[in-house]
Amino acid sequence: VRLPKPTGSYLHRLQTFYKESNPYLRAQDQIRATTELARANNVPLRWFDDYIGVNLLICNPTKSDGWMHIAVAIPILESEWQPNFRIEKAQFQDSFDKIYKAFERMWEESSQPPAMQGDSATGNPPSSEEFVSMRDAAERLYREARSSGSSLARMAEEASGSGVTKGSPEDILNYMATYIVMTKKIAMHGKKAPSTAFDRIGDREISGSFFDEGATRLKDGFYDKSIYWTDLAIKADELKELIAEIHFKSGYEGN
């Protein structure tokens, strides 16, 4: 199995397009969940540097009855309209062989995914269902706030910038993460470099730090810029409660 890196820039750009039927909005979570499932079943899996916009399913490539299913993924277009086709090796051997050779090249240039949620030996969260990464939490909260007309989304856009211009996508995610942890006091877990232990980050450490790189890092704001936390995450249930609260308050704001 070859999947794009969930942190790839292409997938991140796809996430910025808000549309209820857009299948790419949860692509990053799907990649991580599929990676964990493959590992649990000893299925070889690698991550390519980024998403190439084409999905390949290849069966029996070395046999005469081999076939491949190719799906082209077009941004924003609903899943039912995405074009796809099938190539039988017996009918189109030259095309089949060339595409398979390209797949093998991509496999060689892909990398092993890093330790993920579920790998208790590295101190990561016990399951991907229990935790959600801070970046994903910030993006989801912003998306829900924007769709419900909450003033929180407008504040994130305007207050996260320089004061002259609105905030960039990374600035907005940093703002939303700050709101989640420092305003709403949601407990956050992470790894303090260079440790691999996944622990809750203390309130005093959080209060003296700031989010950076699109809510993927928490950095010390006072003393030593080499002090930082990675693999930031919050409980998925707490995010759900916060989203429900945003929708509830938006109903009053709209009246």
C-alpha positions in Angstrom: 0.0 0.0 0.0 1.3 3.4 -0.9 -0.3 6.5 0.5 0.5 10.2 0.4 2.0 11.8 3.5 -0.9 13.3 5.6 1.3 16.4 6.1 1.8 17.0 2.4 1.1 20.4 1.0 -1.3 19.2 -1.6 -3.6 17.5 0.9 -3.4 20.6 3.1 -4.6 22.8 0.2 -7.5 20.5 -0.5 -8.5 20.8 3.1 -8.9 24.6 2.8 -11.8 24.2 0.3 -14.9 23.9 2.5 -17.7 21.8 1.0 -19.8 19.3 2.9 -19.5 16.6 0.2 -15.8 17.1 -0.3 -14.2 13.7 0.4 -10.8 15.2 1.0 -11.7 17.0 4.2 -10.9 14.0 6.3 -8.2 12.5 4.0 -5.5 13.0 6.6 -7.3 11.1 9.3 -8.1 8.3 6.8 -4.4 8.0 5.9 -3.4 7.7 9.5 -6.2 5.1 10.2 -5.3 3.1 7.1 -1.6 3.1 8.1 -2.4 1.8 11.5 -4.7 -0.9 10.0 -2.0 -2.0 7.6 0.6 -2.2 10.4 -1.7 -4.3 12.5 -2.1 -6.8 9.7 1.6 -6.8 8.6 0.8 -5.2 5.2 3.7 -3.4 3.6 2.9 0.3 3.5 4.9 3.5 2.6 4.2 7.2 2.4 4.9 9.2 -0.8 6.1 12.8 -0.3 2.8 14.2 -1.4 -0.5 13.3 -3.2 -0.3 13.0 -7.0 -4.0 13.1 -7.6 -4.2 9.5 -8.9 -5.3 6.4 -7.0 -4.0 3.0 -8.2 -5.3 -0.4 -7.3 -3.2 -3.1 -8.9 -4.0 -6.9 -8.8 -1.7 -9.7 -9.9 0.8 -7.5 -11.8 3.1 -10.4 -12.6 0.4 -12.7 -13.9 -1.4 -12.7 -17.3 -4.7 -12.0 -15.7 -3.4 -8.8 -13.9 -5.5 -5.7 -13.8 -5.4 -2.2 -12.4 -8.0 0.3 -11.4 -7.1 3.9 -11.8 -9.1 6.8 -10.3 -8.3 10.5 -11.0 -8.9 12.8 -8.0 -10.0 16.3 -9.0 -10.0 18.9 -6.2 -13.5 20.0 -4.9 -15.3 17.7 -7.4 -17.8 15.4 -5.6 -16.7 11.7 -5.3 -19.5 10.4 -7.5 -18.2 12.5 -10.4 -14.5 11.5 -10.1 -13.4 9.7 -13.3 -12.0 6.2 -13.0 -11.1 3.3 -15.4 -9.8 -0.2 -15.5 -6.9 -1.6 -17.5 -6.6 -5.4 -18.2 -3.1 -6.6 -18.7 -4.2 -9.2 -21.3 -5.7 -6.4 -23.5 -3.3 -3.5 -22.9 0.0 -5.0 -21.8 2.2 -2.1 -22.8 0.2 0.4 -21.0 -0.1 -1.9 -18.0 3.6 -2.5 -17.8 4.6 1.1 -18.1 2.1 2.2 -15.3 3.2 -0.6 -13.1 6.9 0.3 -13.6 6.0 3.9 -12.6 4.3 2.6 -9.5 7.4 0.6 -8.5 9.5 3.7 -9.0 7.2 5.6 -6.7 7.4 2.8 -4.1 11.1 3.0 -4.1 11.1 6.7 -3.6 8.5 6.5 -0.8 9.4 6.3 2.9 8.4 4.3 5.9 5.8 6.2 7.9 6.9 7.3 11.4 5.6 5.9 14.6 2.0 6.8 15.0 -0.9 6.6 17.4 -1.3 3.1 18.7 2.5 2.5 19.1 2.7 2.4 22.9 6.4 1.8 22.8 7.0 5.3 21.6 4.6 6.9 24.1 2.0 7.9 21.5 -1.7 8.1 22.2 -3.4 4.7 22.8 -5.7 5.0 19.8 -6.5 7.3 16.9 -10.1 7.3 18.0 -9.3 8.7 21.4 -7.1 11.6 20.2 -7.1 14.1 17.3 -4.0 16.1 16.3 -4.1 19.7 17.3 -3.7 20.8 13.7 -6.7 18.8 12.7 -8.7 20.0 15.8 -7.9 23.6 14.9 -8.9 23.1 11.3 -12.1 21.4 12.2 -13.1 24.0 14.8 -12.4 26.8 12.3 -14.4 25.0 9.6 -17.4 24.5 11.9 -17.2 28.0 13.2 -17.1 29.4 9.7 -20.0 27.3 8.4 -22.2 28.2 11.4 -21.5 31.9 11.0 -19.7 32.1 14.4 -17.8 35.3 15.2 -14.9 33.0 16.3 -14.0 32.4 12.6 -14.0 36.1 11.8 -11.8 36.8 14.9 -9.4 34.0 13.8 -9.1 35.6 10.3 -8.6 39.1 11.5 -6.8 38.9 14.8 -4.3 36.3 13.8 -2.7 38.6 11.2 -0.4 41.5 11.4 -3.1 44.0 12.1 -2.9 45.3 8.6 -3.6 42.1 6.7 -5.6 39.1 7.7 -3.9 36.0 9.0 -2.5 33.3 6.7 -3.9 29.7 6.9 -1.1 28.8 9.3 -1.8 31.9 11.5 -5.5 30.9 11.7 -4.7 27.4 12.8 -2.3 28.8 15.5 -5.1 31.2 16.6 -7.7 28.4 16.8 -5.3 26.1 18.7 -4.6 29.0 21.2 -8.4 29.4 21.6 -8.8 25.6 22.3 -6.1 25.3 24.9 -5.6 28.7 26.5 -9.2 30.1 26.3 -11.3 27.0 26.7 -8.6 25.2 28.8 -8.8 21.9 26.9 -6.1 19.5 28.1 -3.3 19.0 25.5 -0.9 16.1 25.1 2.4 16.0 23.2 6.1 15.2 23.2 8.7 17.5 24.6 11.8 17.3 22.4 13.9 15.2 22.4 11.7 12.9 24.5 9.5 10.3 22.7 7.1 10.1 25.7 3.6 11.3 24.9 2.3 13.1 28.0 -0.1 15.8 29.1 1.5 19.2 28.8 1.3 21.2 32.0 -0.7 24.4 32.3 2.4 26.5 33.3 4.3 25.2 30.3 1.4 26.1 28.0 0.9 29.6 29.4 4.5 30.5 28.7 4.4 29.1 25.1 2.9 29.8 21.7 1.7 27.7 18.8 3.7 27.8 15.5 3.8 26.1 12.1 0.1 25.7 11.8 -0.5 24.4 15.3 2.0 21.5 14.9 4.5 22.9 17.4 4.3 24.5 20.8 7.3 26.7 21.5 8.6 28.3 24.6 7.9 32.0 24.4 10.2 33.4 27.1 13.5 31.6 27.7 14.8 29.1 25.2 13.5 28.8 21.6 15.0 25.3 21.4 12.4 24.1 23.8 9.3 22.9 22.0 6.6 20.2 21.9 5.5 18.1 18.9 2.8 15.5 18.2 0.3 17.8 19.8 -3.2 16.3 20.4 -6.4 16.7 22.4 -9.1 14.2 23.2 -11.6 13.7 20.3 -14.6 13.8 22.7 -13.5 17.2 24.0 -13.3 18.6 20.5 -16.8 17.3 19.7 -18.1 19.1 22.8 -16.4 22.3 21.8 -17.8 22.1 18.3 -21.3 21.5 19.7 -20.8 24.6 21.9 -19.8 26.7 18.9 -23.0 25.7 17.0 -25.1 26.4 20.1 -23.7 29.8 20.6 -23.9 30.6 16.9 -27.7 30.2 17.1 -27.9 33.0 19.6 -25.4 35.2 17.7 -27.6 34.9 14.6 -30.8 36.1 16.4 
